[in-house]
């Protein structure tokens, strides 16, 4: 059983690691730290017994009455007279990954982790609560990537349309798993540019050597053609002389 949600908002996982994007098989695989952040699950309440309340009651901003229940792995929040229950996972779901495909694996693993939590809540309060878990929405707002080849200065701070860096580490938080995958691919490509330039330079030298060999072969062919022409002219003269000699002999035979 799984939550239905916007998969574009969810992300990767990974413990079984594969070959990095653009990475040579002879090179040791890179380990990147990936972590989906700032996430919550929103599930519609189908039934909530009037006499059932969560353990902790609070009045939040705008005098809104809310109820909370705190587990070691999640916080449950309900606004009174609302038809929604919110679940905020507490676990920092960081994983080491090696490919962009691992992003989706982590995402699905994290999604299943939260699915298990909401089913446990439903089972615990089955007599008082009925939740529409099948159509619940799991939202992940930020996807953090710490890449060993993308070391941003720790004191750097910025926000743009792709992501942001607001913490004192070398990573960056992206707003979409697609941006994370693009970053992994782009960094892999950039890391290969020096080797590509070296290979191009080597290829250019080999191409120059080949061009020189072609020029030498052309010169040999031209020499052969000249020698063949001279030989043909010589043979034609020999044949012509033989023809005249044969005519003279025929005269004497008569």
Secondary structure as UniProt FT lines:
FT   HELIX           7..9
FT   TURN            21..22
FT   TURN            25..26
FT   STRAND          32..48
FT   TURN            50..51
FT   STRAND          56..60
FT   HELIX           61..63
FT   STRAND          64..70
FT   STRAND          74..79
FT   TURN            80..81
FT   STRAND          84..89
FT   STRAND          94..97
FT   HELIX           101..124
FT   TURN            125..128
FT   STRAND          129..146
FT   TURN            148..149
FT   TURN            154..155
FT   STRAND          158..159
FT   STRAND          163..165
FT   STRAND          172..174
FT   HELIX           177..253
//
